[in-house]
Amino acid sequence: MAECLISIGSNLGDRSHVIDSALAAMEASSAIVVRSVSSRHATQPVGGPAGQGEFMNAAAVIETSLPPVALLHELQLLEIAASRTRDIRWGARSLDLDLLLYDDVVIDDERLVLPHPRMAYRRFVLAPAAEIAPTMVHPLLGRSVAEMLEHLGQAPNYIAVTGVPKLGKSKLAAVASKRTESIAISDDLAVDSQIKPSPIPSLQTEIEFISRRSVLLQTDVPTKRERYLISDFWLGQSLAYATHLSTEHYQQLKQALHDSSPDTISPKLIVLVELGAGDADNSYDTIQRNLGELLRQPGQPPILRLNAANPSWNEEEIVAAILAM
């Protein structure tokens, strides 16, 4: 039997009754055993149309003999039984059942993504989950549910937007900052004729990038605690450009990054803007792969992955992420 973590939410109708009915239906299944259920949490809607009612959120730990996709199908049938409709993304819903974790399984296809791609930065998901599954571990981040929730509470209100050049990262960061009344941080490298992004930069160029960006991210950056900082770069992205360097030079770059770290703030969330599969411009494919590998290393903050082909929706994703944290 696989151990799974389920998120439960409702903001239409008799929310408590809807959640109770869904849990009872799971209990009645011969393939599912409900091991524990959290308390109910009242939360404000995140994203979607304005004017929605307050959510009631909970979490459940279950054991199941069903494989992941079959379990997802069973959860979707329960949503349908509760009159759930999917005509508006992030719209009001009678029942929302999300499969967050399925043992330590990792899946990424059009049917199912595991772990749930947004769970690590959604407080309304993690708070109830931490009551009943504090030690369950996110297999990609290497953090427990309790640790992910603690990260949201303790990490600075800082979001780093990264990705290869020419994907509109600076505009995305600026627009998201304006919409959320956050403080935008830009290194303005594009207007510096002496330092330009390149698929094959020199060691000195990347060290200069780290030096300039570190100044912008000093731990004493003046800001009110409740306001977010949003930068159009991630300090660690220089390593993604540097795999062509000799071992000696690559280690020098890592040391420069390490030396800057104690004096700079670390992000609560990293937004990775990516080229979609089949996009015409593949000149930065290697760097994009390197970025993905760096961000999958243990100890990194949660990652929000966005497709560069959807700039308007990407703005909504960042705004919703800030509200959810």
N, C-alpha and C positions, 0 to 999 in steps of 0.2 A: 504493500500500500504506500502510495506517495503522500507526503505531507505538503499541504498547500495553504497559502494565505490568500484570503478573499476579502476584497473591499466591498462594502455595501452602502448604498446611498439612495435617498428618495427626497424629492421636494414637491411632490404632487399628491393630493388626496390625503388619506389617513396614513401618514408616513410610518408611524410605529406599527400599525396593522400590516402594512405592505411588507415591512422588514420581517416581522414575525412570521408571516405567511411564507416568505421565501425560505427562511430558516427551517420551518416545518416541512416544506417540500424537499429540502436537502436531506433532512433527517429521514424522510420516508423513502428515499432512494436506496436501493440495495447496493449501489456502487459508491455511496458517500457516507461517511461518518463525521458528524460535527463534533469536534473535540472541545472547542471553547469559543465563546462569543464575548466581544468587548461591550462596554457600556455604550450608550448612544451619545453622540456629540452633535450639537447644533452649530452649523457653519454657514457662512455667507456663500452664495454662488460664485464660482470663479470662471470667467469667460462666458461667452454666449450672449444671448439677447438680454437687454436690461429689463428690470421689473420682475425677475423670477423670485419665487418664495425661498425661504430659508431651507437649507438641507438638513436632514438628519443622517448622520454617517455612523457606521459601525464597521467592525471587522470580524472575521471568523477564521479559525484554523480548522481545516478539515483533513481527513484522510480519504483517499479514493483509489479504486482499482482502475479507473478510467485513464487512458493516455491524455496528454495535454489538450489536443484539439477536440477530442470527444468531451472532455470536461467543459471546455469553452462552449461547445454546442449545448450542453445541458444547462449551463448558466444563461445562455441566450434564450433558451426555451422558457426558463423561469421569468425572464424579463418580459417576454411576449405574453405569458400568462397574466402578468401584472399590467397589461395594456401599454407596455413601453413602445414608443415610436422613435424613429431615428431620422426624422425629416429635417431637423435643424441641429447642426453640430453644437454640442455643449448647451443644448436647450433644456428646458424643464423636463424632468422624467419621473415617472412613477416608481421605477426601480432601476438601479444601476449596479450591476455586479461585475467587478473587475477581478480577473485572475492575476494576482500580483507576483506570487512565487509558486513554483512547482518543484519541490526539492531544490536541487542546484542546477536544474535544466536551463539551458540557454537556447532560445529559438528566435530566428529573425526571418520571417517570410510574410507573404501577404495575408495569411490566415491568422497568424498569432505571433506576437513578440513577447518573449520572456527573458528576463523579468519585465514587468510592465514598464514601458519606457518613461513614464512620468512619476512613478511612485516615489522616487528618492528626493524629490523637491516639493512634494505636496504634504503640507502639514495636516490637512484634513484626512489624508490617508494614513500617515504615519502615527498620529496621536492615538487613534483607537487601536491600531495594529500593535503598537508598543505595549499596550496593556496586557496582551495575550501572547505575543510572539516576540519579546524583546531580543531574543538571541538568534532568531532566524536570520540568515546571512544573505545579502544580495551577492550572487556569485560573480558579478562583473566588478562591482565596487569593492568587494571584500569587507563591507561594513555590515554590522547587524542592524536590525530595525531600530533598536534603541540608539545606536551610534548615528544613524542617519538623522533621526529626530534631534539628537543633541547637536549635530552639525548645523541644522537650520537655526537653532537657538543661539549658538555661540559664534558662528562664522560672521565676519563683517558683511554688511549689506552691500556686497560688491559682485557684479556680474561681468565676466570677461567674454567678449564676442571674438571668435577666432575662425580661421579658415584660410584657404589660399587666396591670392590677390584676385581682384576683378569680380568679386561676388557681391559687392554692395554692403560690406560689413559696416563701414563707417556710417553710411546713410541709415542702416538698420539700427545701429546703436544710438544715433542722434535722434531718430524719430521715436524710438522706445523711451529714451530719456525724457523727451518733451512730453510724451503722453502720460508718463508716470511721475512727472516732476522730479526726476532723478538728475544727478549731476553727470554730464557727459565728459569722458576723458578720451582725448584723441592724441596720438603721437604725431599726426600730420606728416608722416614720412613721405607721402606722395608729393608734397610741395617742396621737398628738400632736394635740390638738384644734385647734392653730393651723396645722398644715401637713397637708393631706390631698391624696392623689392626685386629679387631675381630668383629664378629657379636654381641658380648655382652661385650663391653669394660667397664672399670670402669670409675667413675667420674674423678678420678685423671688422667687417661690416656687421656681422651678427653680434659681436661683442659691443659695438656701438649702439645697436638696437637695444640690447639688454640694458646698457647704461642709461640711455635716454628714457626708456620706458620705466625703469626702476625709480627714477626721479619723480615720475608722475604718480607712482603708486606707493610713495612713502607712507609709513604707518601713521604719520602725523598729518595726513591730508585733512584739511579742515572740512568737516561735514557734520551735519546733525545725524544722530544715530538712526533716526527713523527714515532718513532719505537714502536712496540707493545710489551707488556709483556704477556707471556702465561704461566700460572701455571698449574701443574697437580693436583690441589686441589682447592676447594672453601672453604673459611674460615667458612661459615655457615654449612658445611656438618656434623660437629660434632653433631648437634642437631638431625640428622636423625638416628644416632647410639644410641641415648640416651633415647628413649621412654620407655625402661625397668626400668629406674631410678625412684626412689621415687620422688614425687612432689617437695620436698625440694631440692634434688640433681639436678633435672632438672632445677629448677629456679637458682641454683648456676651456672650451666653451661651457661644458658642464660645470666646471669650477667657477667660472664667471657667474653663471646662473645661481649656483649654490651660495656664492658670496653675497649676492644681492638679496637673497630670500629673507634673511632675518629682519631687514629694514622695510620690507614691502608687505602690503596686505594681500591675503590669499582670497580667491573668489569663493563665494557661496555656491555659485553655479557657473558653469562654462557653457556657452552657446557655440556649437560647432555648425557653421554654415558650409554645406557641401554641394558640389556638383552632383546632379543626378546621373544615374546610369545612362549611358548613351549620349551624354552631352557632347557637343562638337569639340569644345576646347578641352583637350586632354594634356596640355603642356605641363600641368601641375599635378598630374595623377599621383606621382610618387610622393610628393609632399603631402597630398591629402591622405594617402595611406599611412604615411609616417605620423601625421597628426592623430589619426584614429588610434594607432598603436600606442602613442604616448598617453592618450586620454583613457586608455583601457588599463593602464598600470595601476596596481593597488595604491590606495591612498588618495586618488584624485577625487575632486568633488563631483557631484552629480553633473551629468552631461545632457543638454537639450540639443538634439540633432535636428537641423532644419535644412530643407531643400532650397537652394538658391533660386529655383524657378518660381517660388511662391512668395515674393517679398511682402505682399499685403498680409497674407496669412501669418507669415513669420513675425510680423509686428504683434499680431494678436497673441501668438504663442508666448512671446516674451512678457507682454503685459499680464497674461494669465499666470505665468510662472511667478512673477513678483507677487501677485495677489495670493497665490497659493502658499508662498513661503512664510 
